[in-house]
Amino acid sequence: MKETIELYGQDYDEKLIPIFADPKFLLTSLLGANIQVNNGFFEGKIVNYGIHGRVFISYGVVTYIIFIKDKGGKIRVTASKGKILIDIDLSIPLEILNSGLIRRKIDDFKKKAYELIRLERIMRKI
């Protein structure tokens, strides 16, 4: 499953990287995962499958390496002036059945992204 989300905002830039680098925010909001975090590593559940992986952060870019059962993929978030780009490239078990569930979660995130980011910025004082 491949998907790209583009979010535009006057105040969207590299300051948002800490928000998108938090698996509890991104993976919960984007994929509906239940996540626990420990020193850059995360684990939890998504669509009744165990999920684990790691977050890598560099200037303006956050990359999630994700393992789901015997499959996986990555999510890459790039922040630049006025734009957030989220590239999702995941392979999930029983993709024909489960990709519909994940796509609905992603579509829901697209509708609510601006409000979720706004609330998270307020909470983190960014």
N, C-alpha and C positions, 0 to 999 in steps of 0.2 A: 504494500500500500504506500503510495507516494502522494504527498499533499504539500502545498505551499500556502502559507497564510501571510498576507501583507497587512500591516496595521500602520496607519498614518496618524501623526499627531504633532502639533507644533512643538510640544515639549518632550517628544520621544527622542532619546539619544542614549549615549553610553551610561548615563546615570541609572538607567533601568536594568542594567546587567545584574546587580544583586538580586533583583526580584526574579528574573528569569533563570538565575543560577540556583534557585531554591527548588529542589525537586518536589517539596510539599506544595508549593504554589503551582508550578508548571504542570507536573504530571497529574496532579489531582484535578486541576482546572481543565487541562487539555484532553486527558485520556480517561478521567474518572478513576484513577488508580488510588489505592490506599497505600501510602508510603511512609517508611521510617528512614531517617537519615543518620549517617555516622561518618564524619570526616570525609565528605566528598563522595562517599559510597551510599547507595540507597538500595532498599529492598521493600517488597510489598506484594500486592496482588492487583491484577487487572484481568477482567473477564474470567475469573476463577483460575487464572494461571499465576504462578509465581513470577515475579519480575525482579531483576536486580541489575545493577550497573554502576556507572561512575559518571561524574560531572567534571568536565574540563573547562577552565575559564581562561580566556586571553582578552586582550583589549578589544572590546566591542563584539566579542563572539563567545557564546556558550555552546558547548557540544555535549550532548548526553549520549553515551554508549549504553545501549539497553539490551539485555538478554531476557527472552521470554521462552521458557522451556528450552527447546533445542533450536530456537530461532532468535531473531532480534533485529537490531538495526540502530539507527541513530536519529536524533533530533538536533538540529543546529539552529540556534537563534543568533541573528546578526542585528546589531543596533547601529544605526547611523543617524545623522541629523534628520529628524522628522519622520523616521521610518523604522519599523521593526519587521524583520523578515524571519518567519519560522518555517524551516524545511523539515518535513517529516518523511522518513524513509524506514518503514517498519515491515517486518515479515512476522506474522503472528500464527500460532497453531490454528488449524481449521479455518484458514483465512476466509474462505467463502462464507462461512457462517458468522464468524466474529468480526469481520471487517465492517459489516453493517452497523454493529454496535459501536465500534470505535469511530466510524465516520459520523454517527449521530452525536457522539460526545464532542468531536471536533467541530461540527456545525454549531452545536450549542455554545462552544467556546467562542467561535467567531462572532456570534450574536452578542455575547456578554463580555467580550475581551476588554473593551474600553472601560466599562464599569469595574470589572475585576482589577484592572491595572490601577485605576483611580483610587479604589479603596485600599489596595495594597500600598500605594505610595503614601497615602494618609497614615496608614498604620505604621509604616517604616520611617515616616518623616523624610521622604526623598523628594 
